[in-house]
Amino acid sequence: MTDSSHDAVRRSNLERANAASITIPAPLLPHAFNGRWTRRHWLHASLFATIGALVAAIVPGFSTAMQSPGKTQRMTLSLPLPQLGVKHRTTSDHWQSVSLKPGQTLSGVFAELGIPQRQLQDVMEHPKIQPMLRRMRPGTEVSFNLPADGSVRAMRIDMGKYAVNGEPVELEFDGNALREREVAHEITTRTVVLSGKVGASLFESARKVGLGSKQLSQLTDEMFKYDIDFDSDLDRNDRFSVVVDQTWKDGQLVDTGPVLAATFTMDGKLKSAFRHVRDGKPEYFTPDGRSLKRPFIRMPIPYARLTSGFGGRNHPVLGRFRMHKGVDYAAGVGTPIQAAGDARVEFVGWKGGYGRAVILNHGNGRTTLYGHMSRFANAKAGQRVSQGTVIGYVGASGLATGPHLHYEFRVNGVHQNPLKMTLPPPQPLQGAALLAFKNETHRALDKIREVENVIYAPGDDTRVASADKPVKSASRNKRG
């Protein structure tokens, strides 16, 4: 093929290519912008604007994150924490208590709780537990520390009133060892004022405010025996206030001490008595320091009735006129008989028509005789006893028609009428002892007044309160 032929073919191809480019269909070509916005233009513009805003917000954050961090000031605070024992770090305490029932044994309790016999054997052989086992009674509380893992960590035995020292024993199991652990108790003693109205019964009212028979006996037999006739002098609206020390153990009242001070307000008149230790012995005194103790008790038997006085009479058994050299007090069999005064026991035994009798020697030639007893107390010949000590009990031994006490008083062997004996009272307090006593009485009276001023307002009931505590209601006795 010549050069002219090649040129002819190249021209022919170019013409066909140009013709193909010209024949593109018109609808595929974009329309030219003619100055007016269509819906498509607005959609495109909104999409591009949104994309631009997002890019503008994100890009600066990336640039900041890529920068190296600057220096930051730091502070470390050390907080000391308490060290926990091994027991607290592992498991918690789970105490379970069992109160022994009649016939129940410690081995039975172990078996009931599924505690291994090996641990029971360790407990039974412990030197502190062995003597307790003989004293266990129904009501003894046995507690076990039983963690969730089924082991036994510790046990505690509380004997209550049967305990020698009053404290429970706690034993801790440590592997094959068993060791004793101290049990901490919270024991507090505080002085309180117990106050109430006599009401229908002094005994019942005293019991309601927290006084026991011991404190009531101190009121009636030691403090106000010669100033108040408790059978006829008291009115239901008369009031009493008593100062005592109370001992609390683990939040429970366990003991009320002797009466430290007491007042009776009768028809607006105040009678008061105070406890004071003289020569190592407690006594009760009037506010001016005079002892309320008498050398001899005229009636050495409480709640008795005088049935025969001193002098001549027909003997109820012998049936003839005979000098009655003492006085007789009728009372039920077993009524306690008290020593009329401090003395040494001279005779205890059977004495003819007196039956079972006790003779006390009070010194300075004065003796007293107590006859017709049903039985003796713990008095032994040669023993010293204090006034009010129980030496025997009422009976009808010897020449007697019924249970009563025959009481005689002799001076140098001569019988005297016990009801008419006048003996000098004990020496009153003097000097420094009197000054210290009066300081004590002022404080006690201040406590009593503080309580009474609060609780005996119109419409108030019988209450109990401490001088340094809020007043708490103790009973509901209406004023009569």
C-alpha positions in Angstrom: 0.0 0.0 0.0 1.3 3.4 -1.1 1.6 6.4 1.1 -1.4 8.0 -0.5 -3.4 4.9 0.3 -2.4 5.2 4.0 -3.4 8.8 4.2 -6.8 8.0 2.7 -7.5 5.3 5.3 -6.4 7.6 8.2 -8.7 10.4 7.0 -11.6 7.9 6.7 -11.1 6.7 10.4 -10.9 10.3 11.7 -14.1 11.2 10.0 -15.9 8.2 11.5 -14.6 9.1 15.0 -15.8 12.7 14.7 -19.2 11.6 13.5 -19.5 9.2 16.6 -18.8 12.0 19.0 -21.4 14.2 17.6 -24.2 11.5 17.8 -24.4 11.4 21.8 -28.1 11.6 22.7 -29.2 15.0 24.0 -30.8 13.8 27.3 -27.4 12.5 28.7 -25.9 16.0 28.7 -26.3 18.2 31.7 -28.4 21.2 31.4 -26.6 24.4 31.5 -27.3 26.7 34.6 -29.7 29.4 33.5 -29.6 31.6 36.7 -32.6 29.8 38.5 -32.2 27.3 41.5 -34.1 24.0 41.1 -35.0 21.6 44.0 -32.0 19.5 43.0 -29.7 22.5 43.4 -31.1 23.1 47.0 -30.6 19.5 48.0 -27.1 19.4 46.8 -26.2 22.7 48.6 -27.7 21.5 51.9 -25.7 18.2 51.7 -22.4 20.0 51.0 -23.0 22.5 53.8 -23.6 19.8 56.4 -20.5 17.9 55.4 -18.5 21.1 55.7 -19.7 21.8 59.2 -18.8 18.4 60.4 -15.3 18.6 59.0 -14.8 22.0 60.6 -15.8 20.6 64.1 -13.8 17.3 63.9 -10.5 18.4 62.4 -9.5 20.8 65.2 -10.1 18.1 67.8 -7.8 15.7 66.0 -5.1 18.4 65.9 -5.4 18.9 69.7 -5.3 15.2 70.4 -2.2 14.8 68.4 -0.3 17.4 70.4 2.0 16.1 73.2 0.5 16.6 76.7 1.9 19.3 78.9 3.1 19.0 82.5 0.2 18.4 85.1 0.5 18.9 88.9 -0.4 15.8 90.9 -0.9 15.2 94.6 -1.0 11.8 96.4 -3.0 11.5 99.7 -2.2 8.6 102.0 -5.2 7.3 104.0 -4.2 4.9 106.9 -6.7 2.0 107.2 -7.2 -0.1 110.4 -5.6 -3.4 110.4 -8.2 -6.3 110.4 -7.5 -9.4 112.3 -7.5 -12.7 110.6 -10.9 -13.5 111.9 -12.4 -10.3 110.4 -10.7 -10.8 107.1 -12.0 -14.3 106.6 -15.5 -14.8 107.9 -18.0 -13.0 110.1 -19.4 -14.1 113.4 -22.6 -16.1 113.6 -23.6 -16.7 117.2 -26.3 -19.2 118.0 -27.6 -19.6 121.6 -29.3 -22.6 123.3 -30.9 -22.4 126.8 -30.5 -25.8 128.5 -33.8 -27.5 129.2 -34.4 -29.9 132.1 -32.5 -33.1 131.4 -30.6 -31.7 128.5 -26.8 -32.1 128.6 -23.9 -30.4 126.9 -23.2 -33.4 124.7 -26.9 -33.4 123.6 -26.5 -29.7 122.5 -23.4 -30.6 120.5 -25.1 -33.5 118.8 -28.2 -31.3 118.1 -26.1 -28.7 116.4 -23.9 -31.2 114.5 -20.7 -30.2 116.3 -17.9 -32.8 116.1 -17.3 -35.0 119.1 -13.6 -34.1 119.0 -14.5 -30.6 119.9 -16.9 -31.7 122.6 -14.0 -33.8 124.1 -11.8 -30.7 124.1 -14.4 -28.7 125.9 -15.1 -31.4 128.5 -11.4 -31.6 129.4 -10.8 -27.9 129.7 -9.9 -27.0 133.4 -12.2 -24.0 133.5 -15.2 -25.9 132.1 -15.0 -29.1 134.3 -16.2 -27.4 137.5 -18.9 -25.6 135.6 -20.3 -28.9 134.3 -21.3 -29.9 137.8 -23.2 -26.6 138.4 -25.1 -26.5 135.1 -28.8 -26.1 135.6 -31.8 -25.6 133.4 -31.6 -22.1 131.9 -27.8 -22.1 131.5 -27.2 -20.4 128.2 -24.7 -22.0 125.8 -23.7 -20.0 122.7 -21.7 -21.1 119.7 -20.0 -19.1 117.0 -20.9 -21.1 113.8 -19.5 -19.6 110.6 -21.1 -20.4 107.2 -18.3 -22.9 106.4 -19.6 -25.4 109.0 -16.8 -25.0 111.5 -17.1 -24.1 115.2 -15.0 -21.0 116.0 -15.9 -20.4 119.6 -18.4 -21.2 122.4 -19.6 -19.3 125.4 -21.2 -20.7 128.6 -23.2 -18.2 130.8 -24.1 -19.8 134.2 -26.1 -16.8 135.3 -26.8 -16.8 139.0 -24.9 -20.2 139.3 -21.7 -18.6 138.2 -19.0 -18.4 140.8 -17.6 -15.0 139.6 -20.7 -14.0 137.7 -18.9 -13.9 134.4 -19.5 -16.2 131.4 -16.7 -18.3 130.0 -15.8 -18.1 126.3 -13.6 -20.7 124.6 -12.1 -20.2 121.1 -11.2 -23.1 118.9 -7.9 -22.6 117.1 -7.1 -25.8 115.1 -6.4 -28.5 117.7 -6.0 -25.9 120.4 -8.7 -24.5 122.7 -8.0 -21.2 124.5 -10.0 -19.1 126.9 -10.9 -15.6 125.8 -12.0 -12.7 128.0 -15.6 -11.5 127.6 -15.9 -7.7 127.9 -18.9 -6.4 129.9 -20.2 -2.9 130.2 -20.9 -2.3 133.9 -22.1 1.1 135.1 -23.2 2.3 138.5 -25.3 5.5 139.0 -27.1 7.2 141.9 -30.8 7.6 141.3 -33.8 8.9 143.1 -36.8 6.5 143.2 -40.0 8.3 144.2 -43.7 7.3 144.5 -46.9 7.8 146.4 -47.9 5.4 149.1 -51.3 4.6 147.4 -53.2 1.6 148.7 -50.0 -0.3 149.7 -46.5 1.1 150.5 -45.0 -2.3 149.6 -46.7 -2.4 146.1 -45.8 1.3 145.4 -42.2 0.7 146.5 -41.9 -2.4 144.2 -43.3 -0.5 141.2 -40.6 2.2 141.4 -37.8 -0.4 141.7 -37.3 -1.1 145.5 -36.9 -4.6 146.8 -37.8 -6.1 150.1 -34.3 -5.3 151.4 -34.7 -1.6 150.8 -38.2 -1.6 152.1 -37.0 -3.3 155.3 -34.4 -0.6 155.7 -37.1 2.1 155.5 -39.5 0.5 157.9 -37.2 -1.3 160.4 -34.0 0.9 160.5 -34.8 4.4 159.3 -38.4 5.4 160.3 -39.4 2.7 162.7 -39.7 5.1 165.7 -41.0 8.1 163.8 -43.7 6.5 161.6 -46.4 4.0 162.4 -46.6 2.2 159.0 -50.0 0.7 159.9 -51.9 3.9 160.7 -49.8 7.1 160.0 -49.6 6.9 156.2 -52.2 8.2 153.8 -52.5 7.1 150.1 -51.4 10.6 149.0 -48.3 10.7 151.2 -45.1 10.3 149.1 -41.7 8.8 149.6 -38.4 9.3 147.9 -35.3 7.1 148.1 -31.7 7.6 147.0 -29.9 4.4 146.0 -27.1 3.2 143.8 -28.1 1.0 140.8 -25.6 -1.3 139.0 -26.3 -2.0 135.3 -24.6 -4.8 133.3 -24.8 -4.8 129.6 -27.8 -2.5 129.8 -29.6 -4.7 132.3 -30.3 -3.7 136.0 -28.5 -6.3 138.1 -28.4 -4.8 141.6 -29.8 -2.0 143.8 -27.7 -1.0 146.7 -28.8 0.0 150.3 -30.8 3.1 150.9 -28.5 6.1 151.0 -31.1 8.6 151.9 -34.9 8.7 152.2 -37.8 11.1 152.9 -41.5 10.7 153.7 -43.7 13.7 153.1 -46.9 13.3 155.2 -49.5 16.1 155.3 -46.8 18.5 154.1 -44.4 17.5 156.9 -41.0 16.1 155.9 -39.3 13.3 157.7 -35.8 12.3 156.5 -33.0 9.9 157.3 -29.5 9.4 155.9 -26.9 6.6 155.8 -23.5 7.3 157.2 -20.6 5.0 158.0 -19.2 5.5 161.5 -16.4 3.4 163.0 -16.6 1.2 159.9 -20.3 0.4 160.4 -23.2 1.9 158.4 -25.8 3.7 160.5 -28.8 5.9 159.7 -29.0 9.4 161.1 -31.4 12.4 161.3 -30.4 15.5 159.4 -28.8 17.0 162.6 -26.5 13.9 163.1 -28.5 12.0 165.7 -28.4 8.2 165.3 -31.7 6.5 164.5 -30.4 3.3 165.9 -31.7 2.4 169.4 -29.7 0.4 171.9 -32.4 -2.2 171.9 -35.3 -3.1 169.7 -38.5 -3.1 171.8 -40.2 -5.5 169.4 -37.6 -8.0 168.0 -40.1 -9.6 165.7 -41.7 -7.9 162.7 -45.4 -7.8 162.1 -46.4 -9.5 165.4 -49.2 -8.8 167.9 -48.6 -8.2 171.6 -50.7 -10.9 173.4 -49.4 -10.8 177.0 -47.6 -8.0 178.9 -45.2 -7.8 181.7 -46.5 -8.6 185.3 -48.7 -11.1 187.2 -51.2 -13.3 185.4 -52.8 -16.7 185.4 -50.4 -19.0 183.5 -52.3 -20.4 180.5 -50.7 -23.8 180.8 -50.1 -24.2 184.6 -53.5 -22.6 185.4 -52.2 -20.7 188.4 -51.3 -17.1 189.2 -47.7 -16.5 188.2 -45.4 -13.5 187.5 -44.9 -13.1 183.8 -41.4 -11.8 183.5 -41.4 -10.9 179.9 -43.8 -10.0 177.0 -45.4 -12.3 174.4 -45.7 -11.6 170.7 -48.1 -13.9 168.7 -46.9 -14.7 165.1 -47.0 -17.6 162.7 -44.6 -20.5 162.9 -41.3 -19.7 161.2 -41.5 -15.9 161.6 -37.9 -14.7 162.0 -36.7 -13.4 165.4 -34.1 -10.7 165.5 -31.4 -9.8 168.1 -32.7 -6.8 170.1 -29.2 -5.3 170.1 -25.5 -5.9 169.4 -24.4 -8.8 171.6 -22.5 -11.9 172.2 -24.4 -15.2 172.1 -24.5 -16.6 175.6 -26.8 -19.7 175.3 -28.4 -21.7 172.5 -30.5 -24.8 173.3 -33.4 -26.2 175.2 -34.2 -24.4 178.5 -37.1 -25.9 180.4 -40.4 -24.3 180.0 -38.9 -21.8 177.5 -38.4 -24.6 175.1 -35.8 -23.8 172.4 -34.3 -20.5 173.6 -31.4 -18.1 172.9 -29.8 -15.8 175.5 -27.8 -12.8 174.3 -25.3 -10.8 176.5 -25.3 -7.1 175.5 -22.7 -6.0 178.1 -23.0 -3.8 181.2 -25.1 -6.5 182.9 -27.8 -6.5 180.2 -29.2 -9.7 178.7 -32.2 -10.7 176.6 -33.9 -14.1 176.3 -36.0 -15.4 173.4 -38.1 -18.5 174.0 -40.5 -21.0 172.4 -38.6 -21.1 169.1 -39.4 -23.7 166.5 -35.8 -23.8 165.3 -32.5 -21.9 165.6 -30.8 -19.8 163.0 -27.0 -19.9 162.6 -26.2 -18.4 166.0 -23.6 -20.3 168.1 -22.6 -19.8 171.7 -19.7 -17.2 171.9 -20.5 -15.7 168.5 -21.0 -11.9 168.2 -24.2 -10.7 166.4 -25.4 -7.3 165.3 -28.7 -5.8 166.1 -31.4 -7.1 163.8 -29.5 -10.4 163.0 -32.0 -13.4 162.8 -31.2 -15.8 165.6 -34.2 -18.1 165.4 -37.8 -18.6 164.3 -41.2 -18.5 166.1 -42.6 -21.8 167.4 -44.5 -23.3 170.3 -41.8 -25.4 172.0 -41.8 -25.7 175.8 -44.8 -24.6 177.9 -46.8 -22.8 175.2 -50.4 -23.0 174.0 -49.6 -21.7 170.5 -46.9 -20.2 168.4 -45.4 -17.0 169.9 -42.2 -15.4 171.1 -41.5 -14.9 174.8 -39.1 -12.0 175.2 -37.3 -11.1 178.4 -35.0 -8.2 179.3 -32.7 -8.4 182.4 -30.3 -5.9 184.0 -27.8 -7.6 186.4 -30.2 -10.6 186.5 -33.3 -8.6 187.4 -36.2 -8.8 185.0 -37.3 -5.5 183.5 -40.4 -4.5 181.4 -39.0 -4.4 177.8 -41.7 -1.9 176.8 -40.7 0.6 179.4 -37.0 0.4 179.3 -35.4 3.8 178.7 -31.7 3.6 177.7 -29.5 6.4 176.5 -29.3 6.8 172.7 -26.0 6.4 170.8 -23.6 9.3 170.7 -24.5 11.8 168.0 -22.0 12.8 165.3 -19.7 15.7 166.2 -17.0 17.9 164.8 -15.5 17.0 161.4 -17.7 13.9 161.1 -20.8 16.0 161.6 -19.6 18.5 159.0 -18.9 15.8 156.4 -22.3 14.2 157.1 -24.2 17.4 156.6 -22.4 18.0 153.3 -23.6 14.5 152.2 -27.2 15.2 153.4 -27.4 18.5 151.5 -26.4 16.8 148.2 -28.9 14.0 148.8 -31.7 16.4 149.6 -30.9 18.5 146.6 -31.4 15.5 144.4 -34.6 14.5 146.0 -36.0 18.1 145.7 -34.9 18.3 142.1 -36.9 15.1 141.2 -39.9 15.9 143.3 -40.2 19.4 141.9 -40.5 17.9 138.5 -42.7 14.9 139.0 -45.2 16.0 141.6 -47.0 18.7 139.6 -50.8 18.6 139.5 -52.0 15.6 137.5 -48.6 13.7 137.6 -48.4 10.0 138.4 -46.0 8.0 140.4 -42.6 8.1 138.7 -39.0 7.1 138.9 -36.2 9.4 138.0 -32.5 10.0 138.3 -31.3 13.4 139.4 -29.1 13.7 136.3 -31.5 12.0 133.9 -34.9 12.9 132.3 -37.8 11.8 134.4 -39.4 8.5 133.2 -42.8 7.2 134.1 -42.7 4.1 136.3 -46.4 3.4 137.2 -49.9 4.8 136.9 -51.3 5.5 140.4 -54.0 8.1 140.4 -54.2 10.6 143.2 -56.9 9.6 145.7 
